[in-house]
């Protein structure tokens, strides 16, 4: 029991450190606060603190296994930047490695650009199909930027990842046992699509980004 309390306290300190770093450096734009209550075991009381809602819920999403979260707001709100920095802090990967795991929403994205391609050399020499999976598939921290620019076809390709933790390409199947996914949505325009109900249903949290008043 004592070991478990120590582990919980260590995790709590790590989470607070991430929250404080993001907040202190003003690495996001968001105006709505969320009141968080947490126990102080040393003083045997409940403490309370107000933190930016988007930051707090993003951290909670990162702590839940195989979670997916939507961040909805206007252009320039720092949504993608925030989750990239959180990925850097939670995984210890470089920002360049986090960038490799991002899908940039676009109507012309194909299955090859989303999940993987065949190793052409082996296919031509041996006639064997060997899949080279995209970093988005194999990396733990996943980001879909402007998810509403994905066509219904592209959404269906990613649905099995969110629903079952599997990705199929030709006859190969990749089991994605653990992941954390964030997706951003910007305002609708001529290049965007509605998210299908099955795809949208796989996101456990959806947070609107409220910009500060000018």
C-alpha positions in Angstrom: 0.0 0.0 0.0 2.8 2.4 0.9 4.6 1.6 -2.4 1.5 2.5 -4.3 1.1 5.8 -2.5 4.7 6.7 -3.3 4.1 5.8 -7.0 1.0 8.0 -7.1 2.8 10.9 -5.5 5.7 10.6 -8.1 3.2 10.5 -10.9 1.3 13.5 -9.4 4.6 15.5 -9.3 5.4 14.7 -12.9 1.9 15.8 -14.0 2.2 19.0 -12.1 5.6 19.7 -13.6 4.2 19.4 -17.1 1.2 21.6 -16.2 3.4 24.3 -14.6 5.9 24.3 -17.5 3.2 24.8 -20.2 1.4 27.4 -18.1 4.6 29.3 -17.1 5.8 29.6 -20.7 2.4 30.6 -22.1 2.6 28.0 -24.8 -1.1 28.1 -25.6 -4.0 30.5 -26.0 -7.1 29.6 -24.0 -9.3 31.6 -21.7 -11.4 29.1 -19.8 -10.3 27.7 -16.5 -11.1 24.4 -14.7 -11.0 24.0 -11.0 -9.1 20.9 -9.9 -9.3 19.4 -6.4 -6.6 17.0 -5.2 -5.7 15.5 -1.8 -2.7 16.7 0.2 -1.7 13.6 2.0 0.8 15.4 4.2 -1.7 17.9 5.6 -4.7 15.5 5.3 -6.8 18.0 3.4 -8.2 18.7 -0.1 -6.4 21.4 -2.1 -7.9 23.3 -5.0 -6.3 25.0 -7.9 -7.5 26.7 -11.2 -5.8 25.6 -14.4 -6.5 26.2 -18.1 -9.2 23.8 -19.1 -7.7 22.7 -22.4 -4.3 22.0 -20.8 -5.8 20.0 -17.9 -8.0 17.8 -20.0 -5.3 17.2 -22.5 -3.1 15.9 -19.7 -5.9 13.7 -18.4 -6.4 12.3 -22.0 -2.7 11.4 -22.1 -3.0 9.4 -18.9 -5.9 7.3 -20.1 -4.9 4.2 -22.1 -5.8 4.2 -25.8 -7.6 7.5 -25.5 -8.6 10.0 -28.2 -9.5 13.7 -27.9 -10.8 16.4 -30.2 -9.7 20.0 -29.8 -12.1 22.3 -31.6 -11.4 26.0 -32.3 -10.3 28.8 -34.6 -7.1 29.1 -36.5 -4.0 30.1 -34.5 -5.2 28.9 -31.1 -2.2 26.8 -30.4 -4.0 23.5 -30.4 -1.4 21.5 -32.4 1.5 23.3 -30.7 0.1 22.3 -27.3 -0.2 18.6 -28.0 3.2 18.5 -29.7 4.8 20.0 -26.5 2.8 17.6 -24.3 4.0 14.7 -26.5 7.6 15.9 -26.0 7.2 16.0 -22.2 5.3 12.7 -21.8 7.4 10.6 -24.2 10.8 12.3 -24.0 10.9 12.2 -27.8 12.2 15.2 -29.7 9.8 17.6 -31.4 11.0 16.3 -34.7 10.0 12.8 -33.7 6.6 14.0 -32.6 6.2 15.9 -35.9 6.8 12.6 -37.8 3.7 11.1 -36.1 1.4 13.9 -37.3 -1.2 13.4 -40.0 -1.9 16.7 -41.7 -5.5 16.6 -42.9 -6.0 16.9 -46.6 -8.7 15.7 -49.1 -6.1 13.9 -51.2 -4.6 11.7 -48.5 -4.5 8.0 -49.6 -4.1 4.8 -47.7 -0.4 4.8 -48.5 0.1 8.2 -47.0 -1.9 7.4 -43.9 -0.8 3.9 -42.8 2.0 2.4 -44.8 3.6 1.4 -48.1 5.1 -1.8 -49.6 8.8 -2.2 -49.6 9.3 -2.1 -53.4 12.7 -3.7 -53.6 11.6 -6.8 -51.9 8.3 -6.9 -53.8 10.1 -6.7 -57.2 12.9 -9.1 -56.4 11.1 -11.7 -54.3 7.5 -11.0 -55.0 7.0 -10.7 -51.3 4.7 -8.1 -49.7 6.5 -6.4 -46.8 4.8 -3.3 -45.3 6.7 -0.2 -44.1 4.3 1.3 -41.6 4.0 5.1 -41.2 5.4 6.7 -38.0 1.8 7.7 -37.2 0.9 4.0 -36.9 3.9 2.8 -34.9 4.5 5.7 -32.6 2.7 6.0 -29.2 1.8 9.7 -29.5 -0.4 10.4 -32.5 -1.8 13.7 -33.8 -4.2 14.4 -36.6 -4.1 18.0 -37.5 -7.3 19.4 -39.0 -9.1 16.0 -38.9 -12.1 17.5 -40.7 -10.1 17.7 -43.9 -10.0 13.9 -44.1 -12.4 12.5 -46.6 -15.0 9.9 -45.4 -12.7 7.3 -47.1 -9.7 8.4 -45.0 -11.8 8.4 -41.8 -12.8 4.8 -42.5 -9.2 3.8 -42.9 -8.4 5.1 -39.4 -11.6 3.9 -37.8 -10.2 0.4 -37.1 -7.2 2.0 -35.3 -9.5 3.9 -32.9 -12.1 1.1 -32.6 -10.0 -2.0 -32.3 -6.4 -0.9 -32.1 -5.5 -2.6 -35.4 -4.4 -1.3 -38.8 -4.5 -3.4 -42.0 -2.7 -2.8 -45.2 -2.8 -5.5 -48.0 -2.5 -8.8 -46.0 -0.5 -7.3 -43.1 -2.0 -6.3 -39.8 -0.4 -4.0 -37.2 -1.7 -4.3 -33.6 -1.4 -1.0 -31.9 -1.7 -2.0 -28.2 -1.0 1.4 -26.7 -1.5 4.9 -28.0 -2.6 8.4 -27.2 -4.3 10.4 -30.0 -5.2 14.0 -30.3 -7.1 15.5 -33.3 -7.7 19.2 -34.0 -10.7 20.7 -35.9 -10.7 24.2 -37.4 -13.8 26.0 -38.7 -15.7 24.5 -41.7 -14.8 25.7 -45.2 -15.0 24.4 -48.8 -12.2 21.9 -48.1 -13.6 20.2 -45.0 -15.9 17.2 -44.5 -18.3 16.1 -41.8 -16.9 13.5 -39.4 -18.9 10.3 -39.7 -20.8 9.2 -36.6 -18.8 5.9 -36.1 -15.5 7.8 -36.4 -16.6 10.7 -34.1 -17.9 8.2 -31.5 -14.4 6.9 -31.0 -13.3 10.2 -29.4 -13.9 10.2 -25.7 -13.4 13.9 -25.1 -14.2 17.0 -27.2 -13.1 20.4 -26.0 -14.0 23.7 -27.6 -11.2 26.3 -27.6 -12.4 29.6 -26.3 -10.1 32.4 -27.4 -9.4 35.4 -25.0 -11.4 38.5 -25.7 -9.5 41.2 -27.5 
